[in-house]
């Protein structure tokens, strides 16, 4: 399913997965992981913060980027967020589950 996501949604998922598994990463680290520019990662973080509530990504020159996630949320919630906003996933859902 993940291979069907757009390039942006794949980057979003990569960023969220990495920050979920690690206390913090620099923008440079995230740029390498996502194979994109630092500016693209900054834009992605800004876009993500608009749609991942109650989660949030904080950025700091000292500590880097960190994912703030409440205790009762898991990685499954992150997958659900990304898939629900994905046009590709919505299309598949409409084709297979629409009456």
MMTF fields as JSON, N, C-alpha, C and O atoms, coordinates in Angstrom:
{
  "mmtfVersion": "1.0.0",
  "mmtfProducer": "UNKNOWN",
  "numBonds": 395,
  "numAtoms": 396,
  "numGroups": 99,
  "numChains": 1,
  "numModels": 1,
  "chainsPerModel": [1],
  "groupsPerChain": [99],
  "chainIdList": ["A"],
  "bondAtomList": [4, 2, 8, 6, 12, 10, 16, 14, 20, 18, 24, 22, 28, 26, 32, 30, 36, 34, 40, 38, 44, 42, 48, 46, 52, 50, 56, 54, 60, 58, 64, 62, 68, 66, 72, 70, 76, 74, 80, 78, 84, 82, 88, 86, 92, 90, 96, 94, 100, 98, 104, 102, 108, 106, 112, 110, 116, 114, 120, 118, 124, 122, 128, 126, 132, 130, 136, 134, 140, 138, 144, 142, 148, 146, 152, 150, 156, 154, 160, 158, 164, 162, 168, 166, 172, 170, 176, 174, 180, 178, 184, 182, 188, 186, 192, 190, 196, 194, 200, 198, 204, 202, 208, 206, 212, 210, 216, 214, 220, 218, 224, 222, 228, 226, 232, 230, 236, 234, 240, 238, 244, 242, 248, 246, 252, 250, 256, 254, 260, 258, 264, 262, 268, 266, 272, 270, 276, 274, 280, 278, 284, 282, 288, 286, 292, 290, 296, 294, 300, 298, 304, 302, 308, 306, 312, 310, 316, 314, 320, 318, 324, 322, 328, 326, 332, 330, 336, 334, 340, 338, 344, 342, 348, 346, 352, 350, 356, 354, 360, 358, 364, 362, 368, 366, 372, 370, 376, 374, 380, 378, 384, 382, 388, 386, 392, 390],
  "bondOrderList": [1, 1, 1, 1, 1, 1, 1, 1, 1, 1, 1, 1, 1, 1, 1, 1, 1, 1, 1, 1, 1, 1, 1, 1, 1, 1, 1, 1, 1, 1, 1, 1, 1, 1, 1, 1, 1, 1, 1, 1, 1, 1, 1, 1, 1, 1, 1, 1, 1, 1, 1, 1, 1, 1, 1, 1, 1, 1, 1, 1, 1, 1, 1, 1, 1, 1, 1, 1, 1, 1, 1, 1, 1, 1, 1, 1, 1, 1, 1, 1, 1, 1, 1, 1, 1, 1, 1, 1, 1, 1, 1, 1, 1, 1, 1, 1, 1, 1],
  "groupList": [{"groupName": "UNK", "atomNameList": ["N", "CA", "C", "O"], "elementList": ["N", "C", "C", "O"], "formalChargeList": [0, 0, 0, 0], "bondAtomList": [1, 0, 2, 1, 3, 2], "bondOrderList": [1, 1, 2], "singleLetterCode": "X", "chemCompType": "L-PEPTIDE LINKING"}],
  "groupTypeList": [0, 0, 0, 0, 0, 0, 0, 0, 0, 0, 0, 0, 0, 0, 0, 0, 0, 0, 0, 0, 0, 0, 0, 0, 0, 0, 0, 0, 0, 0, 0, 0, 0, 0, 0, 0, 0, 0, 0, 0, 0, 0, 0, 0, 0, 0, 0, 0, 0, 0, 0, 0, 0, 0, 0, 0, 0, 0, 0, 0, 0, 0, 0, 0, 0, 0, 0, 0, 0, 0, 0, 0, 0, 0, 0, 0, 0, 0, 0, 0, 0, 0, 0, 0, 0, 0, 0, 0, 0, 0, 0, 0, 0, 0, 0, 0, 0, 0, 0],
  "groupIdList": [1, 2, 3, 4, 5, 6, 7, 8, 9, 10, 11, 12, 13, 14, 15, 16, 17, 18, 19, 20, 21, 22, 23, 24, 25, 26, 27, 28, 29, 30, 31, 32, 33, 34, 35, 36, 37, 38, 39, 40, 41, 42, 43, 44, 45, 46, 47, 48, 49, 50, 51, 52, 53, 54, 55, 56, 57, 58, 59, 60, 61, 62, 63, 64, 65, 66, 67, 68, 69, 70, 71, 72, 73, 74, 75, 76, 77, 78, 79, 80, 81, 82, 83, 84, 85, 86, 87, 88, 89, 90, 91, 92, 93, 94, 95, 96, 97, 98, 99],
  "secStructList": [7, 4, 4, 4, 1, 7, 2, 2, 2, 2, 2, 2, 2, 2, 2, 2, 2, 2, 2, 2, 2, 1, 1, 7, 5, 7, 2, 2, 2, 2, 2, 2, 2, 2, 6, 1, 7, 2, 2, 2, 2, 2, 2, 2, 2, 2, 2, 2, 2, 6, 6, 1, 6, 6, 7, 3, 3, 3, 3, 3, 6, 6, 6, 3, 3, 3, 3, 3, 7, 7, 6, 6, 7, 7, 2, 2, 2, 2, 2, 2, 2, 2, 2, 2, 2, 7, 2, 2, 2, 2, 2, 2, 2, 2, 2, 2, 2, 7, 7],
  "xCoordList": [0.824, 0.0, 0.866, 0.528, 1.956, 2.807, 3.405, 3.668, 3.621, 4.201, 3.245, 3.669, 1.976, 0.983, 0.903, 0.26, 1.545, 1.474, 2.227, 3.159, 1.81, 2.527, 3.9, 4.146, 4.785, 6.136, 6.056, 6.802, 5.154, 5.01, 4.534, 5.073, 3.532, 3.019, 4.053, 4.105, 4.867, 5.956, 6.961, 7.42, 7.299, 8.218, 7.598, 8.26, 6.318, 5.614, 5.737, 6.073, 5.463, 5.516, 6.934, 7.132, 7.925, 9.322, 9.715, 10.347, 9.34, 9.664, 9.013, 9.668, 7.739, 7.016, 7.544, 7.691, 7.833, 8.372, 9.725, 9.971, 10.583, 11.919, 11.837, 12.536, 10.993, 10.871, 10.154, 10.383, 9.295, 8.625, 9.64, 9.559, 10.596, 11.587, 12.794, 13.535, 13.005, 14.195, 13.777, 12.794, 14.523, 14.192, 14.22, 13.315, 15.257, 15.327, 16.304, 17.221, 16.087, 16.96, 17.129, 16.244, 18.241, 18.448, 17.728, 17.343, 17.554, 16.972, 17.858, 17.358, 19.175, 20.099, 19.885, 19.883, 19.703, 19.443, 18.16, 18.122, 17.118, 15.832, 15.921, 15.274, 16.714, 16.897, 17.584, 17.222, 18.563, 19.246, 18.288, 18.227, 17.552, 16.62, 15.553, 15.217, 15.024, 13.946, 14.464, 13.679, 15.783, 16.421, 15.847, 15.501, 15.767, 15.257, 16.084, 17.004, 15.754, 16.507, 16.037, 14.958, 16.877, 16.54, 15.293, 14.44, 15.207, 14.046, 12.762, 11.72, 12.833, 11.67, 11.237, 10.043, 12.197, 11.882, 11.224, 10.251, 11.741, 11.123, 9.676, 8.785, 9.448, 8.088, 7.198, 6.029, 7.76, 6.996, 6.612, 5.486, 7.531, 7.237, 6.133, 5.229, 6.205, 5.144, 3.799, 2.783, 3.794, 2.568, 2.051, 0.847, 2.964, 2.573, 1.937, 0.926, 2.527, 1.987, 0.559, -0.177, 0.166, -1.202, -2.203, -3.411, -1.712, -2.654, -2.444, -3.13, -1.526, -1.274, -1.712, -1.288, -2.54, -3.006, -3.654, -4.422, -3.416, -2.759, -1.248, -0.603, -0.677, 0.773, 1.35, 0.631, 2.633, 3.289, 4.78, 5.375, 5.362, 6.805, 7.395, 7.016, 8.326, 9.008, 10.377, 10.98, 10.858, 12.198, 12.98, 12.443, 14.264, 15.143, 16.551, 16.964, 17.282, 18.664, 19.539, 20.485, 19.222, 20.025, 19.69, 20.588, 18.395, 17.992, 17.502, 17.295, 17.308, 16.83, 15.314, 14.611, 14.826, 13.378, 12.951, 13.641, 11.807, 11.287, 9.781, 9.102, 9.275, 7.842, 7.262, 7.676, 6.304, 5.59, 4.33, 3.457, 4.254, 3.134, 2.565, 3.302, 1.265, 0.655, 0.835, 1.01, 0.79, 1.047, 0.117, 0.537, -1.126, -2.092, -2.147, -3.095, -1.168, -1.111, 0.053, 1.105, -0.143, 0.886, 1.246, 0.712, 2.158, 2.56, 1.38, 1.324, 0.44, -0.752, -1.55, -2.117, -1.596, -2.301, -1.63, -2.306, -0.316, 0.433, 0.109, -0.127, 0.096, -0.258, -1.681, -1.945, -2.571, -3.959, -4.056, -4.786, -3.333, -3.344, -2.89, -3.544, -1.777, -1.21, -2.12, -2.38, -2.601, -3.459, -4.78, -5.282, -5.342, -6.619, -6.508, -7.492, -5.344, -5.193, -4.705, -4.69, -4.308, -3.782, -4.901, -5.861, -4.777, -5.768, -5.776, -6.835, -4.606, -4.515, -5.283, -6.015, -5.116, -5.814, -7.318, -8.113, -7.714, -9.13, -9.783, -10.924, -9.056, -9.57, -9.771, -10.813, -8.778, -8.91, -10.063, -10.818, -10.19, -11.269, -12.63, -13.561, -12.736, -13.991, -14.314, -15.471, -13.306, -13.522, -13.939, -14.854, -13.277, -13.523, -14.599, -15.197, -14.865, -15.804, -17.07, -17.967, -17.143, -18.316, -19.437, -19.2, -20.649, -21.808, -22.287, -23.251],
  "yCoordList": [-1.193, 0.0, 1.254, 2.241, 1.223, 2.399, 2.785, 3.962, 1.81, 2.092, 2.877, 3.454, 2.904, 3.642, 5.119, 5.909, 5.488, 6.871, 7.821, 7.421, 9.069, 10.099, 10.315, 9.883, 10.981, 11.257, 12.059, 11.793, 13.043, 13.867, 13.033, 13.149, 12.197, 11.375, 10.351, 10.035, 9.835, 8.927, 9.661, 9.125, 10.902, 11.703, 11.957, 11.813, 12.336, 12.563, 11.328, 11.431, 10.168, 8.929, 8.629, 8.217, 8.832, 8.609, 9.504, 9.047, 10.778, 11.72, 11.282, 11.243, 10.957, 10.569, 9.263, 9.144, 8.281, 7.013, 7.215, 6.674, 7.982, 8.216, 8.961, 8.616, 9.973, 10.739, 9.939, 10.16, 9.019, 8.154, 7.218, 6.939, 6.736, 5.764, 6.396, 5.711, 7.704, 8.383, 9.61, 10.272, 9.904, 11.061, 12.36, 13.184, 12.553, 13.748, 13.508, 12.693, 14.237, 14.193, 15.615, 16.453, 15.879, 17.194, 17.251, 16.222, 18.463, 18.622, 17.948, 17.37, 18.027, 17.376, 15.862, 15.241, 15.266, 13.827, 13.465, 12.496, 14.247, 13.977, 14.167, 13.444, 15.129, 15.346, 14.134, 13.721, 13.575, 12.379, 11.193, 10.463, 11.003, 9.878, 9.949, 8.935, 11.132, 11.291, 11.549, 11.657, 11.646, 11.923, 13.193, 13.225, 14.217, 15.507, 16.627, 16.374, 17.849, 18.98, 19.335, 18.94, 20.083, 20.568, 21.455, 21.395, 22.265, 23.157, 22.345, 22.705, 21.253, 20.387, 19.78, 19.706, 19.349, 18.783, 19.839, 19.544, 21.06, 22.139, 22.369, 22.523, 22.392, 22.561, 21.383, 21.564, 20.175, 18.99, 19.037, 18.694, 19.456, 19.556, 20.572, 20.338, 21.697, 22.707, 22.119, 22.316, 21.402, 20.77, 19.692, 19.58, 18.906, 17.85, 18.422, 17.908, 19.481, 20.057, 20.551, 20.69, 20.814, 21.243, 20.104, 20.339, 18.856, 17.742, 16.567, 15.554, 16.667, 15.518, 15.741, 15.013, 16.722, 17.022, 15.787, 15.134, 15.425, 16.096, 15.872, 16.288, 15.233, 15.103, 16.431, 17.26, 16.624, 17.831, 17.553, 16.764, 18.22, 18.145, 19.481, 20.533, 19.423, 20.637, 20.692, 19.659, 21.903, 22.076, 23.059, 24.048, 22.759, 23.597, 23.486, 22.414, 24.587, 24.555, 23.68, 23.049, 23.644, 22.856, 21.373, 20.534, 21.044, 19.644, 19.002, 17.788, 19.76, 19.196, 19.082, 19.867, 18.103, 17.889, 16.726, 15.71, 16.895, 15.845, 15.742, 16.737, 14.529, 14.283, 14.244, 13.441, 15.118, 15.131, 14.302, 14.659, 13.201, 12.279, 11.898, 11.442, 12.08, 11.703, 10.2, 9.405, 9.836, 8.458, 7.432, 6.309, 7.802, 6.81, 6.702, 6.119, 7.241, 7.143, 6.257, 6.26, 5.495, 4.57, 4.873, 5.796, 4.077, 4.211, 3.935, 4.473, 3.111, 2.826, 4.096, 4.253, 4.995, 6.26, 7.082, 7.737, 7.043, 7.775, 7.224, 7.99, 5.892, 5.291, 5.678, 5.989, 5.657, 6.026, 7.474, 7.756, 8.376, 9.779, 9.94, 10.615, 9.323, 9.465, 8.826, 9.42, 7.629, 6.954, 7.688, 7.765, 8.222, 8.93, 10.213, 10.637, 10.839, 12.069, 11.788, 12.688, 10.56, 10.186, 10.053, 9.311, 10.764, 10.678, 9.272, 8.753, 8.66, 7.311, 6.32, 5.474, 6.425, 5.54, 5.81, 4.87, 7.072, 7.417, 6.848, 6.388, 6.881, 6.323, 4.813, 4.287, 4.127, 2.677, 2.349, 1.406, 3.108, 2.904, 3.089, 2.323, 4.095, 4.349, 3.221, 2.819, 2.71, 1.639, 0.341, -0.34, 0.0, -1.291, -1.298, -2.342, -0.148, -0.155, 0.669, 0.702, 1.329, 2.146, 1.243, 0.258, 1.601, 0.797, 1.252, 0.701],
  "zCoordList": [0.0, 0.0, 0.0, -0.653, 0.71, 0.832, -0.518, -0.765, -1.386, -2.703, -3.596, -4.597, -3.248, -4.027, -3.64, -4.331, -2.555, -2.085, -3.016, -3.715, -3.009, -3.762, -3.126, -2.0, -3.852, -3.334, -2.04, -1.098, -1.989, -0.784, 0.396, 1.497, 0.176, 1.268, 1.742, 2.931, 0.835, 1.233, 2.12, 3.129, 1.731, 2.563, 3.929, 4.957, 3.932, 5.204, 6.09, 7.27, 5.515, 6.286, 6.756, 7.899, 5.884, 6.274, 7.446, 8.399, 7.371, 8.439, 9.746, 10.788, 9.69, 10.911, 11.49, 12.707, 10.639, 11.125, 11.805, 12.883, 11.183, 11.753, 13.08, 14.033, 13.142, 14.386, 15.474, 16.663, 15.069, 16.043, 16.696, 17.892, 15.899, 16.381, 17.056, 17.761, 16.849, 17.353, 18.147, 17.815, 19.19, 20.032, 19.242, 19.372, 18.419, 17.568, 16.433, 16.537, 15.344, 14.179, 13.652, 13.822, 13.025, 12.427, 11.081, 10.524, 10.572, 9.237, 8.186, 7.221, 8.382, 7.447, 7.438, 6.375, 8.626, 8.715, 7.975, 7.216, 8.203, 7.553, 6.044, 5.287, 5.605, 4.169, 3.529, 2.428, 4.216, 3.709, 3.682, 2.693, 4.749, 4.844, 3.764, 3.153, 3.527, 2.54, 1.129, 0.187, 0.982, -0.301, -0.947, -2.127, -0.123, -0.589, 0.033, 0.811, -0.314, 0.224, 1.634, 2.077, 2.308, 3.642, 3.595, 4.48, 2.565, 2.386, 2.208, 2.756, 1.445, 1.25, 2.578, 2.871, 3.376, 4.689, 5.573, 6.266, 5.555, 6.338, 5.898, 6.734, 4.593, 4.082, 4.472, 4.811, 4.42, 4.806, 6.281, 6.642, 7.123, 8.559, 8.793, 9.594, 8.097, 8.212, 7.763, 8.429, 6.643, 6.159, 7.101, 7.332, 7.639, 8.573, 9.831, 10.311, 10.361, 11.592, 11.415, 12.392, 10.181, 9.921, 9.89, 9.936, 9.811, 9.65, 10.604, 10.47, 11.555, 12.43, 13.878, 14.777, 14.097, 15.443, 16.052, 15.346, 17.267, 18.378, 18.428, 19.39, 17.426, 17.345, 16.853, 16.295, 17.06, 16.564, 16.39, 17.123, 15.406, 15.196, 15.611, 15.095, 16.547, 16.997, 16.334, 16.042, 16.101, 15.536, 16.392, 16.891, 16.546, 17.338, 16.768, 16.324, 16.781, 16.298, 17.194, 16.721, 18.484, 19.428, 19.388, 19.314, 19.438, 19.588, 18.309, 18.284, 17.254, 15.999, 15.982, 16.619, 15.252, 15.094, 15.98, 16.076, 16.62, 17.499, 17.308, 17.053, 17.435, 17.338, 18.745, 19.581, 18.989, 20.258, 20.05, 19.26, 20.765, 20.589, 21.953, 22.827, 22.137, 23.411, 23.687, 22.763, 24.946, 25.36, 24.721, 24.438, 24.494, 24.02, 22.491, 21.963, 21.771, 20.31, 19.9, 20.54, 18.824, 18.362, 16.909, 16.294, 16.387, 14.987, 14.071, 12.965, 14.503, 13.697, 13.422, 12.34, 14.388, 14.21, 13.109, 12.317, 13.065, 12.043, 10.66, 9.725, 10.525, 9.238, 8.836, 7.674, 9.783, 9.518, 9.023, 8.073, 9.654, 9.229, 7.787, 6.993, 7.457, 6.112, 5.074, 4.027, 5.353, 4.382, 4.187, 3.066, 5.249, 5.131, 4.322, 3.715, 4.297, 3.506, 2.09, 1.251, 1.82, 0.511, -0.514, -0.303, -1.606, -2.683, -3.282, -3.633, -3.398, -3.95, -3.084, -3.598, -1.786, -0.866, -0.896, -0.873, -0.946, -0.996, -2.256, -2.218, -3.362, -4.611, -4.491, -4.881, -3.955, -3.753, -2.812, -3.05, -1.777, -0.823, -1.501, -1.254, -2.345, -3.058, -4.029, -4.15, -4.718, -5.683, -4.993, -5.454, -3.901, -3.278, -2.213, -1.953, -1.581, -0.477, -0.728, 0.115, -1.88, -2.185, -2.691, -3.391, -2.321, -2.752, -4.097, -4.629]
}
